[in-house]
Amino acid sequence: MKKIVMMMAALLAISLSACSQSNKKENNEMKKTLVAYFSATGTTKAVAQQLAEVAGADLHEIKPEQPYTDADLDWRNKQSRSSVEMQDKHSRPAITAKLQNMQDYDVVYVGFPIWWYTCPTIINTFMEAYDFSGKTVIPFATSGGSGIKKSCADLKAAYPQLTWKEGKLLNRVSKDELKQWVEDNK
């Protein structure tokens, strides 16, 4: 009888240990993360690739259906494509390569160059192409001289129903700084 009780206790302990291990795994399981970015000149792309590597995230390029030329990006020309798009708050440049598995992601970093003190309107196209319910969205940007604060405020105002974390300007950022930022966003 004593042996049976000890065997039962051992089986119970093993079962509880297995359940405990399973729960620990579920609680510590990393959230699935995506780094989605738009880059007209390659600057934001380089940062996005580094961020995806550091975060252990999938990478997705937000590609315009019609690529931007140097003439399109001439901010001094009021008739350039980017100038016209940025003047029209309803502009939604078409994108290609739509993600088929957006529902799989819990955290989405959204990266872009800052144009006219905010995010390019192609970011709105991306934001409106998917259901971000239940996801955490974290903006990041590169810029030749502007901060990210207005971009973040504009995105939060346009999509107030989403869960946003504070964005960050990632110009000349080190891998260690990226690691710390990713860790801070967990």
Secondary structure, DSSP 8 states (H G I E B T S, - for coil): -HHHHHHHHHHHHHHHHHHHHHHHHHHH----EEEEE--SSSHHHHHHHHHHHHHT-EEEE-EESS---TTTT-TT-TTSHHHHHHH-TT----EES--S-GGG-SEEEEEEE-BTTB--HHHHHHHHTS--TT-EEEEEEE-SS--SHHHHHHHHHH-TTSEE---EE-TT--HHHHHHHHHHT-
